[in-house]
Amino acid sequence: MEKGKLYLIPSPLGENDPAEVIPGPVLDSLKGFRTFVVEEVRTVRRYLSRAGLKGHIEELEFFELNEHTDSATIEGYLRLFDNGNDVALISEAGLPAVADPGAQLVALCHRAGIAVVPAVGPSSLMLALMASGLNGQSFAFLGYIPAKTDERRARLKALEKHSASAHQTQIIIETPYRNDSLFKDMLDVLGGHTRICIAANITMPDAYIKTKTVSEWKQSPIEIGKRPCVFLMLA
């Protein structure tokens, strides 16, 4: 039986017009899909409506894949590709399968011999690295580090030590409501000369991207709040 392909469709990093950050050909391609695997249906419905599919949303099929989706359900999504049906994967924000549970479907497609086609779009991680002024030749994306204060502080010290020895930029993300507690721990435990970049609301009109040493941040600290944020560190 002929199988369709899995298309990895990027989404905006905020509520701005998709045309500001998503290439035109990618937006045009959305009109060709009838089946979507998404992290959150409501968010994607709004995205598709703004992208030119308003009035046609009810004709589409949506299947959720998030941190609550069990492996049996994900395995069952293989049937979506039957009869040559192409499927679009869209995450909450940015690139599918990067710090995103959608990676499970991508891995499943590879095992099943289903072609995977990535599309161009915004990556908060790469945009933050580009704008940070930190080392773009050697860097590591670490995702989320421990949430408990003692464990997190120990992890930050270990990352700083590795960053110094390898001259490697360390990239971290955090759940928005813990942004300020993570930033406080960074200022409390990292050395004064270690550079930190705070990159919040990237691509949005109120984007904030600043790189300073720990000592400089202590002299003029900020409140990040619940804005989506990428933290970068270079010791």
Accessible surface in RSA format (square Angstrom, percent):
REM  Atomic radii and reference values for relative SASA: ProtOr
REM  Chains: A
REM  Algorithm: Lee & Richards
REM  Probe-radius: 1.40
REM  Slices: 20
REM RES _ NUM      All-atoms   Total-Side   Main-Chain    Non-polar    All polar
REM                ABS   REL    ABS   REL    ABS   REL    ABS   REL    ABS   REL
RES MET A   1   168.60  87.3  87.98  58.2  80.63 192.0 101.37  86.2  67.23  89.1
RES GLU A   2   133.86  76.9 115.31  87.2  18.55  44.2  48.53  93.9  85.33  69.7
RES LYS A   3    84.11  41.0  62.75  38.5  21.35  50.8  48.77  43.9  35.33  37.6
RES GLY A   4     4.01   4.9   0.00   N/A   4.01   4.9   2.48   6.8   1.53   3.4
RES LYS A   5    93.72  45.7  93.72  57.5   0.00   0.0  41.91  37.7  51.82  55.2
RES LEU A   6     0.00   0.0   0.00   0.0   0.00   0.0   0.00   0.0   0.00   0.0
RES TYR A   7    54.00  25.2  54.00  30.7   0.00   0.0  29.50  22.2  24.50  30.2
RES LEU A   8    19.81  11.0  19.50  14.0   0.30   0.8  19.50  13.7   0.30   0.8
RES ILE A   9     2.44   1.4   2.29   1.7   0.15   0.4   2.29   1.6   0.15   0.4
RES PRO A  10     0.07   0.1   0.07   0.1   0.00   0.0   0.07   0.1   0.00   0.0
RES SER A  11     4.20   3.6   4.16   5.5   0.05   0.1   4.15   8.8   0.05   0.1
RES PRO A  12     7.38   5.4   3.03   2.8   4.35  15.8   3.03   2.5   4.35  27.1
RES LEU A  13    24.12  13.4  12.25   8.8  11.88  29.9  12.59   8.8  11.53  31.0
RES GLY A  14    23.02  28.4   0.00   N/A  23.02  28.4  17.89  49.1   5.13  11.5
RES GLU A  15   107.75  61.9  89.91  68.0  17.84  42.5  60.48 117.0  47.27  38.6
RES ASN A  16    14.03   9.7   4.89   4.7   9.14  22.0  13.90  33.5   0.13   0.1
RES ASP A  17    73.36  51.4  63.83  63.5   9.53  22.5  22.05  51.9  51.31  51.2
RES PRO A  18     0.88   0.6   0.88   0.8   0.00   0.0   0.88   0.7   0.00   0.0
RES ALA A  19    68.40  62.9  44.42  68.5  23.98  54.5  44.90  63.2  23.50  62.2
RES GLU A  20   117.72  67.6  79.99  60.5  37.73  89.8  40.95  79.2  76.77  62.7
RES VAL A  21    32.95  21.7  11.98  10.8  20.97  50.5  21.48  18.7  11.47  31.1
RES ILE A  22     4.23   2.4   0.00   0.0   4.23  10.2   0.92   0.7   3.31   9.0
RES PRO A  23    47.84  34.9  35.46  32.3  12.38  45.0  47.17  38.9   0.68   4.2
RES GLY A  24    40.45  49.9   0.00   N/A  40.45  49.9  29.90  82.0  10.55  23.6
RES PRO A  25   105.39  76.8  94.37  86.0  11.02  40.1  98.58  81.4   6.81  42.3
RES VAL A  26    15.22  10.0  12.62  11.4   2.60   6.3  15.13  13.2   0.08   0.2
RES LEU A  27    19.41  10.8  18.96  13.6   0.44   1.1  19.26  13.5   0.14   0.4
RES ASP A  28    89.31  62.6  81.20  80.8   8.10  19.2  24.83  58.4  64.48  64.3
RES SER A  29    45.05  38.1  31.73  42.3  13.32  30.7  41.40  88.2   3.65   5.1
RES LEU A  30     0.00   0.0   0.00   0.0   0.00   0.0   0.00   0.0   0.00   0.0
RES LYS A  31   113.96  55.6 101.68  62.4  12.28  29.2  56.51  50.9  57.45  61.2
RES GLY A  32    67.70  83.5   0.00   N/A  67.70  83.5  36.51 100.2  31.19  69.9
RES PHE A  33    11.07   5.5  10.23   6.3   0.84   2.2  11.07   6.7   0.00   0.0
RES ARG A  34   115.25  48.4 112.89  57.5   2.35   5.6  51.72  70.7  63.53  38.5
RES THR A  35     2.97   2.1   2.97   3.0   0.00   0.0   0.17   0.2   2.79   4.2
RES PHE A  36     0.00   0.0   0.00   0.0   0.00   0.0   0.00   0.0   0.00   0.0
RES VAL A  37     0.04   0.0   0.04   0.0   0.00   0.0   0.04   0.0   0.00   0.0
RES VAL A  38     0.14   0.1   0.00   0.0   0.14   0.3   0.14   0.1   0.00   0.0
RES GLU A  39    34.76  20.0  31.82  24.1   2.93   7.0   4.95   9.6  29.81  24.3
RES GLU A  40    56.66  32.5  56.55  42.8   0.12   0.3  32.35  62.6  24.32  19.9
RES VAL A  41    37.73  24.8  37.73  34.2   0.00   0.0  37.73  32.8   0.00   0.0
RES ARG A  42   165.38  69.4 162.72  83.0   2.66   6.3  55.00  75.2 110.38  66.9
RES THR A  43    30.15  21.4  29.20  29.6   0.95   2.3  21.19  28.5   8.96  13.5
RES VAL A  44     1.31   0.9   1.14   1.0   0.17   0.4   1.31   1.1   0.00   0.0
RES ARG A  45    79.91  33.6  78.34  39.9   1.57   3.7  19.29  26.4  60.62  36.7
RES ARG A  46   102.92  43.2  98.45  50.2   4.47  10.6  60.23  82.3  42.69  25.9
RES TYR A  47     5.19   2.4   5.15   2.9   0.05   0.1   5.15   3.9   0.05   0.1
RES LEU A  48     0.00   0.0   0.00   0.0   0.00   0.0   0.00   0.0   0.00   0.0
RES SER A  49    33.06  27.9  26.15  34.9   6.91  15.9  13.13  28.0  19.93  27.9
RES ARG A  50    91.18  38.3  60.07  30.6  31.11  74.1  58.73  80.3  32.45  19.7
RES ALA A  51    13.87  12.8   0.00   0.0  13.87  31.5   4.14   5.8   9.73  25.8
RES GLY A  52    50.19  61.9   0.00   N/A  50.19  61.9  29.52  81.0  20.67  46.3
RES LEU A  53     5.98   3.3   5.44   3.9   0.53   1.3   5.98   4.2   0.00   0.0
RES LYS A  54   164.82  80.4 147.58  90.6  17.24  41.0  89.60  80.6  75.22  80.1
RES GLY A  55    71.61  88.3   0.00   N/A  71.61  88.3  41.37 113.5  30.24  67.7
RES HIS A  56    94.03  51.4  93.80  65.2   0.23   0.6  59.00  60.8  35.03  40.8
RES ILE A  57    17.79  10.1  16.60  12.4   1.19   2.9  16.60  12.0   1.19   3.2
RES GLU A  58   141.10  81.0 113.32  85.7  27.79  66.2  68.99 133.4  72.12  58.9
RES GLU A  59    99.89  57.4  72.07  54.5  27.83  66.3  46.31  89.6  53.58  43.7
RES LEU A  60    16.26   9.1   0.26   0.2  15.99  40.2   0.32   0.2  15.93  42.9
RES GLU A  61    92.74  53.2  88.20  66.7   4.54  10.8  35.91  69.4  56.83  46.4
RES PHE A  62    38.00  19.0  10.79   6.7  27.21  70.8  10.79   6.5  27.21  77.9
RES PHE A  63    39.50  19.8  35.48  22.0   4.02  10.5  39.50  23.9   0.00   0.0
RES GLU A  64    69.65  40.0  62.89  47.6   6.76  16.1  21.44  41.5  48.21  39.4
RES LEU A  65     2.49   1.4   0.29   0.2   2.20   5.5   0.29   0.2   2.20   5.9
RES ASN A  66    22.44  15.5  21.92  21.2   0.52   1.3   3.50   8.4  18.94  18.3
RES GLU A  67   128.89  74.0  94.46  71.5  34.43  82.0  55.63 107.6  73.26  59.8
RES HIS A  68   153.12  83.7 121.59  84.5  31.53  80.7  89.36  92.1  63.76  74.2
RES THR A  69    26.38  18.8   8.03   8.1  18.35  43.7  10.72  14.4  15.66  23.7
RES ASP A  70    84.03  58.9  74.27  73.9   9.77  23.1  46.03 108.3  38.01  37.9
RES SER A  71    83.65  70.7  76.85 102.6   6.79  15.6  43.22  92.0  40.42  56.6
RES ALA A  72    76.17  70.0  60.62  93.5  15.55  35.4  66.88  94.2   9.29  24.6
RES THR A  73    55.69  39.6  46.10  46.7   9.58  22.8  33.73  45.3  21.96  33.2
RES ILE A  74     7.38   4.2   7.38   5.5   0.00   0.0   7.38   5.3   0.00   0.0
RES GLU A  75    86.37  49.6  80.78  61.1   5.59  13.3  35.51  68.7  50.86  41.5
RES GLY A  76    33.70  41.6   0.00   N/A  33.70  41.6  33.01  90.6   0.69   1.5
RES TYR A  77    15.45   7.2  15.45   8.8   0.00   0.0   7.37   5.5   8.08  10.0
RES LEU A  78    40.82  22.7  40.82  29.2   0.00   0.0  40.82  28.7   0.00   0.0
RES ARG A  79   142.89  60.0 129.71  66.1  13.18  31.4  57.76  78.9  85.13  51.6
RES LEU A  80    12.00   6.7   5.50   3.9   6.50  16.3   9.80   6.9   2.21   5.9
RES PHE A  81     0.13   0.1   0.13   0.1   0.00   0.0   0.13   0.1   0.00   0.0
RES ASP A  82    39.90  27.9  36.02  35.9   3.88   9.2   8.42  19.8  31.48  31.4
RES ASN A  83   126.85  87.5  95.71  92.5  31.14  75.0  31.82  76.6  95.03  91.9
RES GLY A  84    25.43  31.4   0.00   N/A  25.43  31.4   4.86  13.3  20.57  46.1
RES ASN A  85    50.12  34.6  43.93  42.4   6.19  14.9  20.49  49.3  29.63  28.6
RES ASP A  86    51.55  36.1  45.98  45.8   5.57  13.2   6.07  14.3  45.48  45.4
RES VAL A  87     0.00   0.0   0.00   0.0   0.00   0.0   0.00   0.0   0.00   0.0
RES ALA A  88     0.00   0.0   0.00   0.0   0.00   0.0   0.00   0.0   0.00   0.0
RES LEU A  89     3.25   1.8   3.25   2.3   0.00   0.0   3.25   2.3   0.00   0.0
RES ILE A  90     0.75   0.4   0.38   0.3   0.38   0.9   0.38   0.3   0.38   1.0
RES SER A  91     4.64   3.9   2.59   3.5   2.06   4.7   3.08   6.6   1.56   2.2
RES GLU A  92    69.00  39.6  60.64  45.9   8.36  19.9  31.28  60.5  37.71  30.8
RES ALA A  93    52.97  48.7  32.10  49.5  20.87  47.5  32.10  45.2  20.87  55.3
RES GLY A  94     2.58   3.2   0.00   N/A   2.58   3.2   2.58   7.1   0.01   0.0
RES LEU A  95    48.32  26.9  42.44  30.4   5.88  14.8  42.44  29.8   5.88  15.8
RES PRO A  96     8.56   6.2   3.62   3.3   4.94  17.9   3.62   3.0   4.94  30.7
RES ALA A  97    27.67  25.4  11.11  17.1  16.56  37.7  11.11  15.6  16.56  43.9
RES VAL A  98    68.12  44.8  54.90  49.7  13.22  31.9  57.83  50.3  10.29  27.9
RES ALA A  99    64.10  58.9  10.95  16.9  53.15 120.9  31.23  44.0  32.88  87.1
RES ASP A 100    19.36  13.6   6.10   6.1  13.26  31.3   6.45  15.2  12.90  12.9
RES PRO A 101    30.98  22.6  21.47  19.6   9.51  34.6  30.30  25.0   0.67   4.2
RES GLY A 102     1.69   2.1   0.00   N/A   1.69   2.1   1.43   3.9   0.27   0.6
RES ALA A 103    42.56  39.1  38.99  60.2   3.57   8.1  39.29  55.3   3.27   8.7
RES GLN A 104    83.15  46.5  74.56  54.5   8.59  20.5  39.78  84.7  43.37  32.9
RES LEU A 105     0.04   0.0   0.04   0.0   0.00   0.0   0.04   0.0   0.00   0.0
RES VAL A 106    21.55  14.2  21.55  19.5   0.00   0.0  21.55  18.7   0.00   0.0
RES ALA A 107    43.86  40.3  37.39  57.7   6.47  14.7  42.87  60.4   0.99   2.6
RES LEU A 108     7.57   4.2   7.57   5.4   0.00   0.0   7.57   5.3   0.00   0.0
RES CYS A 109     0.00   0.0   0.00   0.0   0.00   0.0   0.00   0.0   0.00   0.0
RES HIS A 110   119.37  65.2  98.88  68.7  20.48  52.4  67.62  69.7  51.75  60.2
RES ARG A 111   169.67  71.2 128.60  65.6  41.07  97.8  78.44 107.2  91.23  55.3
RES ALA A 112    48.22  44.3  12.94  20.0  35.28  80.3  25.03  35.3  23.19  61.4
RES GLY A 113    70.27  86.7   0.00   N/A  70.27  86.7  37.05 101.7  33.22  74.4
RES ILE A 114     5.60   3.2   0.29   0.2   5.31  12.8   1.95   1.4   3.65   9.9
RES ALA A 115    50.96  46.9  36.14  55.8  14.82  33.7  47.24  66.5   3.73   9.9
RES VAL A 116    33.78  22.2   9.03   8.2  24.75  59.6   9.03   7.8  24.75  67.1
RES VAL A 117    50.18  33.0  49.33  44.7   0.85   2.0  50.06  43.5   0.11   0.3
RES PRO A 118   101.27  73.8  83.63  76.2  17.64  64.1  83.78  69.2  17.49 108.7
RES ALA A 119    28.53  26.2  12.24  18.9  16.30  37.1  18.29  25.8  10.24  27.1
RES VAL A 120   109.49  72.0 103.96  94.1   5.53  13.3 109.21  94.9   0.28   0.8
RES GLY A 121    21.27  26.2   0.00   N/A  21.27  26.2   3.64  10.0  17.63  39.5
RES PRO A 122    11.99   8.7   4.02   3.7   7.97  29.0  11.70   9.7   0.29   1.8
RES SER A 123    16.36  13.8  11.43  15.3   4.92  11.3   9.44  20.1   6.91   9.7
RES SER A 124    33.48  28.3  31.11  41.5   2.36   5.4  10.74  22.9  22.74  31.9
RES LEU A 125    14.46   8.1  14.46  10.3   0.00   0.0  14.46  10.2   0.00   0.0
RES MET A 126    75.74  39.2  75.46  49.9   0.28   0.7  50.91  43.3  24.83  32.9
RES LEU A 127    51.01  28.4  48.46  34.7   2.55   6.4  48.47  34.0   2.54   6.8
RES ALA A 128     0.00   0.0   0.00   0.0   0.00   0.0   0.00   0.0   0.00   0.0
RES LEU A 129    14.95   8.3  10.97   7.8   3.98  10.0  10.97   7.7   3.98  10.7
RES MET A 130   148.33  76.8 111.31  73.7  37.02  88.1 104.76  89.1  43.56  57.7
RES ALA A 131    55.32  50.9  22.89  35.3  32.43  73.8  34.17  48.1  21.15  56.0
RES SER A 132     4.90   4.1   0.00   0.0   4.90  11.3   0.35   0.7   4.56   6.4
RES GLY A 133    61.48  75.8   0.00   N/A  61.48  75.8  41.09 112.8  20.38  45.7
RES LEU A 134    14.06   7.8   0.00   0.0  14.06  35.3   1.15   0.8  12.91  34.7
RES ASN A 135    26.03  18.0  16.71  16.1   9.32  22.4  10.42  25.1  15.61  15.1
RES GLY A 136    45.25  55.8   0.00   N/A  45.25  55.8  20.66  56.7  24.58  55.1
RES GLN A 137   172.43  96.4 140.57 102.7  31.86  75.8  49.83 106.1 122.60  93.0
RES SER A 138    37.23  31.5  31.99  42.7   5.24  12.1  25.41  54.1  11.82  16.6
RES PHE A 139    79.11  39.6  57.83  35.8  21.28  55.4  57.83  35.1  21.28  60.9
RES ALA A 140    26.38  24.3  21.39  33.0   4.99  11.4  26.38  37.1   0.00   0.0
RES PHE A 141    72.19  36.1  43.16  26.7  29.03  75.5  43.16  26.2  29.03  83.1
RES LEU A 142    48.86  27.2  24.64  17.6  24.21  60.9  31.62  22.2  17.23  46.4
RES GLY A 143    12.91  15.9   0.00   N/A  12.91  15.9  12.51  34.3   0.40   0.9
RES TYR A 144   129.40  60.4 103.44  58.9  25.96  67.6  67.17  50.5  62.23  76.7
RES ILE A 145    11.13   6.3   1.43   1.1   9.69  23.4   4.75   3.4   6.37  17.3
RES PRO A 146    48.81  35.6  36.31  33.1  12.50  45.4  48.22  39.8   0.59   3.6
RES ALA A 147    45.27  41.6  29.13  44.9  16.14  36.7  29.26  41.2  16.00  42.4
RES LYS A 148   150.69  73.5 143.83  88.3   6.86  16.3  95.07  85.6  55.63  59.3
RES THR A 149    67.42  47.9  61.60  62.5   5.82  13.9  32.21  43.3  35.21  53.2
RES ASP A 150   119.60  83.8 109.76 109.2   9.84  23.3  36.96  87.0  82.65  82.4
RES GLU A 151    93.79  53.8  86.14  65.2   7.65  18.2  38.18  73.9  55.61  45.4
RES ARG A 152     6.81   2.9   6.81   3.5   0.00   0.0   0.00   0.0   6.81   4.1
RES ARG A 153    70.09  29.4  69.88  35.6   0.21   0.5  21.63  29.6  48.46  29.4
RES ALA A 154    65.28  60.0  50.86  78.5  14.42  32.8  59.37  83.6   5.91  15.7
RES ARG A 155    92.81  39.0  88.68  45.2   4.13   9.8  23.38  31.9  69.43  42.1
RES LEU A 156     0.00   0.0   0.00   0.0   0.00   0.0   0.00   0.0   0.00   0.0
RES LYS A 157   101.02  49.3  96.99  59.5   4.04   9.6  63.88  57.5  37.14  39.6
RES ALA A 158    53.85  49.5  41.54  64.1  12.31  28.0  48.48  68.3   5.36  14.2
RES LEU A 159     7.25   4.0   7.09   5.1   0.16   0.4   7.25   5.1   0.00   0.0
RES GLU A 160    18.62  10.7  18.62  14.1   0.00   0.0  10.08  19.5   8.54   7.0
RES LYS A 161   163.53  79.8 155.32  95.3   8.21  19.6 104.90  94.4  58.63  62.5
RES HIS A 162    86.26  47.1  82.55  57.4   3.72   9.5  59.56  61.4  26.71  31.1
RES SER A 163     0.00   0.0   0.00   0.0   0.00   0.0   0.00   0.0   0.00   0.0
RES ALA A 164    61.37  56.4  38.22  59.0  23.15  52.7  39.59  55.7  21.78  57.7
RES SER A 165    96.51  81.6  52.04  69.5  44.47 102.4  52.54 111.9  43.97  61.6
RES ALA A 166    46.33  42.6  20.79  32.1  25.55  58.1  31.07  43.8  15.26  40.4
RES HIS A 167   103.01  56.3 102.62  71.3   0.39   1.0  70.57  72.7  32.45  37.8
RES GLN A 168    31.12  17.4  31.12  22.7   0.00   0.0   0.00   0.0  31.12  23.6
RES THR A 169     0.00   0.0   0.00   0.0   0.00   0.0   0.00   0.0   0.00   0.0
RES GLN A 170     1.49   0.8   1.42   1.0   0.07   0.2   0.00   0.0   1.49   1.1
RES ILE A 171     0.13   0.1   0.13   0.1   0.00   0.0   0.13   0.1   0.00   0.0
RES ILE A 172     0.44   0.3   0.44   0.3   0.00   0.0   0.44   0.3   0.00   0.0
RES ILE A 173    24.83  14.1  24.14  18.0   0.69   1.7  24.14  17.4   0.69   1.9
RES GLU A 174     9.05   5.2   0.97   0.7   8.08  19.2   0.00   0.0   9.05   7.4
RES THR A 175    40.79  29.0  39.29  39.8   1.50   3.6  25.30  34.0  15.49  23.4
RES PRO A 176    51.56  37.6  50.67  46.2   0.89   3.2  50.82  42.0   0.74   4.6
RES TYR A 177   143.59  67.0 115.21  65.6  28.38  73.9  87.44  65.7  56.16  69.2
RES ARG A 178    64.29  27.0  63.70  32.5   0.59   1.4  18.72  25.6  45.57  27.6
RES ASN A 179     0.17   0.1   0.11   0.1   0.06   0.1   0.02   0.0   0.15   0.1
RES ASP A 180    51.29  35.9  45.86  45.6   5.43  12.8  33.44  78.7  17.85  17.8
RES SER A 181    47.76  40.4  39.49  52.7   8.26  19.0  41.74  88.9   6.01   8.4
RES LEU A 182     0.03   0.0   0.03   0.0   0.00   0.0   0.03   0.0   0.00   0.0
RES PHE A 183     6.09   3.0   6.09   3.8   0.00   0.0   6.09   3.7   0.00   0.0
RES LYS A 184   120.75  58.9 116.84  71.7   3.90   9.3  96.05  86.5  24.70  26.3
RES ASP A 185     5.04   3.5   5.04   5.0   0.00   0.0   0.00   0.0   5.04   5.0
RES MET A 186     0.25   0.1   0.25   0.2   0.00   0.0   0.25   0.2   0.00   0.0
RES LEU A 187    16.53   9.2  16.53  11.8   0.00   0.0  16.53  11.6   0.00   0.0
RES ASP A 188    67.98  47.6  37.12  36.9  30.86  73.0  11.04  26.0  56.94  56.8
RES VAL A 189    28.50  18.8  15.74  14.2  12.77  30.8  21.68  18.8   6.82  18.5
RES LEU A 190     7.83   4.4   0.00   0.0   7.83  19.7   0.17   0.1   7.66  20.6
RES GLY A 191    33.04  40.7   0.00   N/A  33.04  40.7  33.01  90.6   0.03   0.1
RES GLY A 192    29.49  36.4   0.00   N/A  29.49  36.4  14.91  40.9  14.58  32.7
RES HIS A 193   172.58  94.3 159.00 110.5  13.58  34.7 109.99 113.4  62.59  72.8
RES THR A 194     6.91   4.9   4.93   5.0   1.98   4.7   0.52   0.7   6.39   9.7
RES ARG A 195    89.18  37.4  89.18  45.5   0.00   0.0  23.72  32.4  65.46  39.7
RES ILE A 196     0.00   0.0   0.00   0.0   0.00   0.0   0.00   0.0   0.00   0.0
RES CYS A 197     0.00   0.0   0.00   0.0   0.00   0.0   0.00   0.0   0.00   0.0
RES ILE A 198     0.00   0.0   0.00   0.0   0.00   0.0   0.00   0.0   0.00   0.0
RES ALA A 199     0.43   0.4   0.00   0.0   0.43   1.0   0.00   0.0   0.43   1.1
RES ALA A 200     0.00   0.0   0.00   0.0   0.00   0.0   0.00   0.0   0.00   0.0
RES ASN A 201    22.95  15.8  19.86  19.2   3.09   7.4   3.04   7.3  19.91  19.2
RES ILE A 202    13.83   7.9   9.73   7.3   4.10   9.9   9.74   7.0   4.09  11.1
RES THR A 203    45.34  32.2  13.53  13.7  31.81  75.8  29.60  39.8  15.74  23.8
RES MET A 204    40.36  20.9  32.35  21.4   8.01  19.1  32.87  27.9   7.49   9.9
RES PRO A 205   130.41  95.0  85.03  77.5  45.38 164.9  98.73  81.5  31.68 196.9
RES ASP A 206    84.08  58.9  69.90  69.6  14.18  33.5  48.20 113.4  35.89  35.8
RES ALA A 207    47.10  43.3  19.76  30.5  27.33  62.2  19.83  27.9  27.27  72.2
RES TYR A 208    49.71  23.2  47.09  26.8   2.62   6.8  44.99  33.8   4.72   5.8
RES ILE A 209    59.03  33.6  34.84  26.0  24.19  58.3  34.84  25.1  24.19  65.6
RES LYS A 210   103.92  50.7 100.85  61.9   3.07   7.3  46.51  41.9  57.41  61.2
RES THR A 211    45.69  32.5  16.83  17.1  28.86  68.8  15.91  21.4  29.79  45.0
RES LYS A 212    54.95  26.8  52.05  31.9   2.90   6.9  32.12  28.9  22.83  24.3
RES THR A 213    31.84  22.6  31.69  32.1   0.15   0.4  28.57  38.4   3.27   5.0
RES VAL A 214     0.04   0.0   0.04   0.0   0.00   0.0   0.04   0.0   0.00   0.0
RES SER A 215    51.11  43.2  47.75  63.7   3.36   7.7  28.22  60.1  22.89  32.1
RES GLU A 216    83.62  48.0  81.85  61.9   1.77   4.2  28.63  55.4  54.99  44.9
RES TRP A 217     0.00   0.0   0.00   0.0   0.00   0.0   0.00   0.0   0.00   0.0
RES LYS A 218   112.81  55.0  90.41  55.5  22.40  53.3  51.88  46.7  60.93  64.9
RES GLN A 219   151.48  84.7 114.88  84.0  36.60  87.1  44.98  95.7 106.50  80.8
RES SER A 220    50.99  43.1  44.05  58.8   6.95  16.0  44.95  95.7   6.04   8.5
RES PRO A 221    87.11  63.5  65.62  59.8  21.49  78.1  65.91  54.4  21.21 131.8
RES ILE A 222    48.54  27.6  29.40  21.9  19.14  46.1  38.53  27.7  10.00  27.1
RES GLU A 223   143.11  82.2 120.67  91.3  22.44  53.4  40.76  78.8 102.35  83.6
RES ILE A 224     2.50   1.4   0.00   0.0   2.50   6.0   0.01   0.0   2.49   6.8
RES GLY A 225    22.80  28.1   0.00   N/A  22.80  28.1  22.16  60.8   0.65   1.4
RES LYS A 226   157.86  77.0 137.67  84.5  20.18  48.1  81.83  73.7  76.02  81.0
RES ARG A 227    64.34  27.0  61.64  31.4   2.69   6.4  32.08  43.8  32.25  19.5
RES PRO A 228    77.21  56.3  72.08  65.7   5.13  18.7  75.19  62.1   2.02  12.6
RES CYS A 229     9.88   7.5   0.00   0.0   9.88  23.2   0.42   1.1   9.45  10.2
RES VAL A 230     5.38   3.5   5.38   4.9   0.00   0.0   5.38   4.7   0.00   0.0
RES PHE A 231     0.10   0.1   0.04   0.0   0.06   0.2   0.05   0.0   0.05   0.1
RES LEU A 232     0.22   0.1   0.00   0.0   0.22   0.6   0.22   0.2   0.00   0.0
RES MET A 233     0.14   0.1   0.14   0.1   0.00   0.0   0.14   0.1   0.00   0.0
RES LEU A 234     5.21   2.9   3.19   2.3   2.01   5.1   3.19   2.2   2.01   5.4
RES ALA A 235    38.38  35.3   5.27   8.1  33.11  75.3  28.11  39.6  10.27  27.2
END  Absolute sums over single chains surface
CHAIN  1 A    11495.4       8804.1       2691.3       6514.8       4980.6
END  Absolute sums over all chains
TOTAL         11495.4       8804.1       2691.3       6514.8       4980.6
